[in-house]
Amino acid sequence: MAADIRTFPCLNDNFGYLIHDPATKATASIDAPEAGPIVKALEREGWKLTDILITHHHGDHVGGVAELKQKYGCRVIAPHDKKARIADVDARVGNGDVVKVGSLLARVLETPGHTLDHISYVFDTEKALFAADTLFSIGCGRVFEGDYPMMWDSLLKLRALPDDFRLYCGHEYTASNVKFALTVDGDNPALQARAAEVTRLRADNKPTIPVLLGEEKKANVFLRADDPAVAQKLHMKGASAADVFGELRERKNKS
C-alpha cells in the first residue's frame, strides 16, 4: 500500500506534513512547527503520531515537539549535530542513515547551509523529498550558519534526485520566490509557466506544494547556478557556480 501524505498550514507560512504507513499505522510528522494543527490533522485522519522527523533546530520547526511528545509518546529523530539544542530527542541521524516509519524508509541527506545541522529526508519508494528550508519551490533558504559553497553543495545533492520525486518544503514562499526569480530569469518558459500556476493556486487559496522536482530543476534559478546562461544574466561570465549562487542569494536577500 502506498504511503499517505497530508499537507496543511502551520504558524504564519510553515507547512505541516504527516506521512502515514497504512500497513503498520505508523505516522510521522516532518518537523513540528506547532502542535495544534498537527493534532487536528491526526484526529481528522484517525491516525496516531509515532514519530517526529526533525530537519533542523529553528524554533518554527521544533516548537511543537514537546507537546506532541507528551501527548503521543512519539519517537523524536533529529540531526546528529548536538550543538543545536533540540529537546526530547530519542535518536540522532546523519548522512546515509535510514529512518524507519513503520515499513516506510526515509534516507537522510545532510544539507547544511541554512543551518549547520540541516538534514533532508528522502522517501525513495514514495518518491518524496522533505527538504524543509534548504530548497523551496523557485527558491532556497537563507544561508544563516553555513556559507554559499556549502549551500550550493547541498542543493546539488537534492538536484541529483530523480525528476519524478515530489518536493515538500518548509514554507509557502513560492509567490515571493517567483517575483524575485522573474527579475533574473524572466525569459525562462518553465519559470513563466510556474508563475502562472502559482498565481492560480494562490488565488484559490491552495498550496503551491508539492511540486515535481523535474519541473523545479527547470524553473528554479537557484538550482541552475552552474548554467552559463544564468551567469551571463548576472554579468558573471566564467564565475564559479558557488559564486553565481551567492550572488543570486544576495540579490534575493535584498529583494
Summary of the structure (lengths in Angstrom):
residues: 255
radius of gyration: 17.8
end to end distance: 44.5
largest distance: 55.5
contacts: 894
relative contact order: 0.12
helix: 36%
strand: 24%
